[in-house]
Amino acid sequence: MGDELLTLLGTVFTILLVLVLAYGCTRLLAGRLPGTVTGSGQRIRILEKVPMGKDSHLLLVKLGDTYQFLGVSQGAVTCLRQVPPEEAEHWDQTGDDTRTTGFQAALRQVLEQRKNKGGQ
């Protein structure tokens, strides 16, 4: 009975150790794998990220003084539109309502432009 209990405890401990190591490796590698998006750098900031499908999303990115909408899918990044700073400066404000509303309106505009290009 004593040997069986030690074997059971050893098995449980081993499983817990494997789970903790797997979690630690996942957290460590998550930001280093290709395709992951970090929030900001010194000159590049991702202001918004909107999922558009299984492996695609739309990014609003500030590159220095310019703003760009980028379409990101598996294996491709496409610049959809560059926005002049005076048109987009209200998107970069700290107020959540203004930024979200501005981004939603801009997203609708970009999608409408792409829809119109496809219909011609």
For each residue, the residues with C-beta under 8 A, 3 or more apart:
1: 4 5
2: 5 6
3: 6 7
4: 1 7 8
5: 1 2 8 9
6: 2 3 9 10
7: 3 4 10 11
8: 4 5 11 12
9: 5 6 12 13
10: 6 7 13 14
11: 7 8 14 15
12: 8 9 15 16
13: 9 10 16 17
14: 10 11 17 18
15: 11 12 18 19
16: 12 13 19 20
17: 13 14 20 21
18: 14 15 21 22
19: 15 16 22 23
20: 16 17 23 24
21: 17 18 24 25
22: 18 19 25 26
23: 19 20 26 27
24: 20 21 27 28
25: 21 22 28 29
26: 22 23 29 30
27: 23 24 30
28: 24 25 32
29: 25 26 32 33
30: 26 27 33 36
31: 36 38
32: 28 29 36
33: 29 30 36
34:
35: 74
36: 30 31 32 33
37: 46 49 59 72
38: 31 41 46
39: 45 46
40: 44 45 46
41: 38 44 45
42:
43: 63 64
44: 40 41 61 62 63
45: 39 40 41 61 62
46: 37 38 39 40 49 59 60 61
47: 60 61 62 67 91 92 99 103
48: 58 59 60 99 103
49: 37 46 57 58 59
50: 57 58 59 103 107
51: 56 57
52: 56 57 58 71
53: 56 57 73
54:
55: 73 74
56: 51 52 53 71 72 73 74
57: 49 50 51 52 53 72
58: 48 49 50 52 69 70 71 72 80 107 110
59: 37 46 48 49 50 69 70 71 72
60: 46 47 48 67 68 69 91 103 106
61: 44 45 46 47 67 68 69 70
62: 44 45 47 66 67 92
63: 43 44 66 67 68
64: 43
65: 85
66: 62 63 82 83 84 85
67: 47 60 61 62 63 82 83 84 85 87 88 91 92
68: 60 61 63 79 80 81 82 83
69: 58 59 60 61 79 80 81 83 106 107 110
70: 58 59 61 77 78 79 80
71: 52 56 58 59 76 77 78 80
72: 37 56 57 58 59 76 77 78
73: 53 55 56 76 78
74: 35 55 56
75:
76: 71 72 73
77: 70 71 72
78: 70 71 72 73
79: 68 69 70 82
80: 58 68 69 70 71 110 114
81: 68 69 110 113
82: 66 67 68 79
83: 66 67 68 69 87 88 106
84: 66 67 87 88
85: 65 66 67 88 89
86: 89
87: 67 83 84
88: 67 83 84 85 91 92 102 106
89: 85 86 92 93
90: 93 98 99 102
91: 47 60 67 88 98 99 102 103 106
92: 47 62 67 88 89 99
93: 89 90 98 99
94: 99
95: 98 99
96: 99 100
97: 100 101
98: 90 91 93 95 101 102
99: 47 48 90 91 92 93 94 95 96 102 103
100: 96 97 103 104
101: 97 98 104 105
102: 88 90 91 98 99 105 106
103: 47 48 50 60 91 99 100 106 107
104: 100 101 107 108
105: 101 102 108 109
106: 60 69 83 88 91 102 103 109 110
107: 50 58 69 103 104 110 111
108: 104 105 111 112
109: 105 106 112 113
110: 58 69 80 81 106 107 113 114
111: 107 108 114 115
112: 108 109 115 116
113: 81 109 110 116 117
114: 80 110 111 117 118
115: 111 112 118 119
116: 112 113 119 120
117: 113 114 120
118: 114 115
119: 115 116
120: 116 117
